[in-house]
């Protein structure tokens, strides 16, 4: 469990599924994820679903990571009223930590080309574009930007490492 000034990052538990599903629906109205998908991941022992909660136990964000020989960030979201507070960055750094602990050296993700805030954050944290999937997203139709980063957490500055 990771703790920041106003939040904690921990594994998703079954009693948090409904709140995570609601956050997912708000952030991604066309999301293929739903409560049943989240539930199935937990029932199958999927160990890389994490939430960020505040002191009042409200869910501020979450991520779903698949770890094999490389990692794939399947979904990440931060509640709209919790953005620009460092939560997305803390979640990505938690992903790097999980990967490093598992001996995984690379993580992949896809993001809408129009999601400039996310693109800037990913680039700041070491991700770079490797490919695009033309017209991948709908409503509106947009390309998916495929990005990758090495998970060597040592590349993070000493100041940033204190957040971990």
Phi, psi and omega per residue, in radians:
X1 nan 2.278 3.115
X2 -1.817 2.499 3.118
X3 -2.232 2.342 3.032
X4 -1.913 -3.007 -3.109
X5 -1.031 -0.739 -3.047
X6 -2.168 0.210 -3.050
X7 -2.685 2.927 3.085
X8 -2.324 2.432 3.050
X9 -1.913 2.173 -3.074
X10 -2.587 2.930 3.103
X11 -1.096 2.494 3.069
X12 -1.185 2.359 3.085
X13 -1.996 2.768 -3.051
X14 -0.975 -0.647 -3.111
X15 -1.258 -0.074 3.113
X16 -1.786 -0.041 -3.068
X17 -1.011 -0.788 -3.090
X18 -1.092 -0.782 -3.125
X19 -1.141 -0.682 3.112
X20 -1.167 -0.709 3.107
X21 -1.082 -0.734 3.121
X22 -1.122 -0.727 3.098
X23 -1.106 -0.746 3.120
X24 -1.032 -0.767 3.137
X25 -1.114 -0.659 3.119
X26 -1.201 -0.732 -3.091
X27 -1.359 -0.591 -3.067
X28 -2.326 1.421 -3.079
X29 -0.974 -0.479 3.139
X30 -1.784 0.364 -3.052
X31 -1.134 2.418 3.057
X32 -1.363 -0.222 3.128
X33 -1.314 2.660 3.075
X34 -2.725 3.097 -3.089
X35 -1.019 -0.662 3.139
X36 -1.131 -0.672 3.118
X37 -1.153 -0.763 3.100
X38 -1.096 -0.755 3.140
X39 -1.073 -0.763 3.140
X40 -1.062 -0.712 3.133
X41 -1.091 -0.748 3.129
X42 -1.170 -0.722 3.140
X43 -1.150 -0.493 3.134
X44 -1.513 0.122 3.113
X45 1.352 0.338 3.110
X46 -1.077 1.999 -2.957
X47 -1.709 0.126 -3.040
X48 -2.086 0.767 3.007
X49 -1.957 2.040 -3.079
X50 -2.203 2.630 3.081
X51 -2.157 2.695 3.015
X52 -1.965 2.133 -3.093
X53 -2.136 2.585 3.087
X54 -1.561 -3.085 -3.101
X55 -1.119 -0.431 3.110
X56 -1.542 0.096 3.113
X57 1.312 0.276 3.061
X58 -1.411 2.490 3.134
X59 -1.452 2.118 -3.120
X60 -1.682 -0.427 -3.111
X61 -3.018 3.022 3.122
X62 -2.806 2.889 2.942
X63 -2.546 2.730 3.052
X64 -2.185 2.137 -3.086
X65 -2.180 2.329 3.038
X66 -1.803 2.170 -3.134
X67 -1.972 2.037 3.031
X68 -2.195 -2.194 3.019
X69 -1.357 -0.438 2.950
X70 -2.227 2.943 3.126
X71 -1.894 2.577 3.061
X72 -2.219 2.117 3.074
X73 -1.391 1.871 -3.052
X74 -1.432 -0.604 -3.112
X75 -2.804 2.468 3.032
X76 -2.595 2.432 3.137
X77 -2.665 2.598 3.027
X78 -2.247 2.336 3.121
X79 -0.969 2.471 -3.049
X80 -0.960 -0.718 -3.117
X81 -1.386 0.009 3.106
X82 -1.956 0.059 -3.121
X83 -1.303 2.770 3.128
X84 1.154 0.515 3.082
X85 -2.109 0.137 3.120
X86 1.559 0.074 -3.093
X87 -1.243 -0.777 3.097
X88 -1.026 -0.746 3.116
X89 -1.101 -0.755 3.122
X90 -1.103 -0.667 3.110
X91 -1.129 -0.763 3.118
X92 -1.100 -0.721 3.128
X93 -1.134 -0.596 3.049
X94 -1.123 -0.677 3.086
X95 -1.063 -0.804 3.100
X96 -1.020 -0.742 3.139
X97 -1.088 -0.808 3.125
X98 -1.051 -0.742 3.140
X99 -1.126 -0.811 -3.131
X100 -1.053 -0.764 3.126
X101 -1.109 -0.445 -3.138
X102 -1.661 0.006 -3.113
X103 1.316 0.384 3.139
X104 -1.663 2.243 -3.032
X105 -1.781 -0.073 -3.077
X106 -2.568 2.486 3.087
X107 -2.245 2.463 3.139
X108 -2.042 2.706 3.030
X109 -2.711 2.891 2.976
X110 -2.237 2.541 -3.105
X111 -2.523 2.554 3.073
X112 -1.044 2.409 3.127
X113 -1.080 -0.453 3.141
X114 -1.466 -0.079 -3.136
X115 -1.534 1.277 -3.019
X116 -1.135 -0.590 3.120
X117 -1.097 -0.780 3.125
X118 -1.159 -0.751 3.119
X119 -1.015 -0.780 3.120
X120 -1.082 -0.757 3.134
X121 -1.088 -0.841 -3.124
X122 -1.055 -0.758 3.126
X123 -1.108 -0.727 3.112
X124 -1.022 -0.602 -3.076
X125 -1.678 0.279 2.970
X126 1.768 0.030 3.100
X127 -1.389 2.600 3.032
X128 -2.417 2.625 -3.129
X129 -1.248 2.330 3.077
X130 -2.066 -0.319 -3.081
X131 -2.946 3.039 3.044
X132 -2.418 2.590 2.972
X133 -1.916 1.875 -3.069
X134 -1.140 2.247 3.065
X135 1.105 0.439 -3.049
X136 -1.148 -0.746 -3.106
X137 -1.626 2.678 3.055
X138 -2.126 2.921 3.112
X139 0.945 1.104 -0.031
X140 -1.526 2.866 3.121
X141 -1.193 2.141 -3.133
X142 -2.584 2.757 3.032
X143 -1.314 2.667 2.940
X144 -1.685 2.239 3.068
X145 -1.620 2.098 3.118
X146 -1.594 2.211 -3.091
X147 -2.239 2.726 3.082
X148 -2.465 2.723 3.071
X149 -2.560 2.538 2.964
X150 -1.323 2.476 -3.040
X151 -1.665 0.295 3.092
X152 -1.125 1.738 -3.053
X153 -1.158 -0.297 -3.134
X154 -1.148 -0.314 3.134
X155 -1.296 -0.244 3.126
X156 -1.315 2.405 -3.098
X157 -1.067 2.772 3.131
X158 -1.030 -0.683 3.112
X159 -1.061 -0.803 -3.135
X160 -1.206 -0.596 -3.093
X161 -1.089 -0.461 3.131
X162 -1.095 -0.452 3.112
X163 -1.233 -0.378 -3.113
X164 -1.391 nan nan
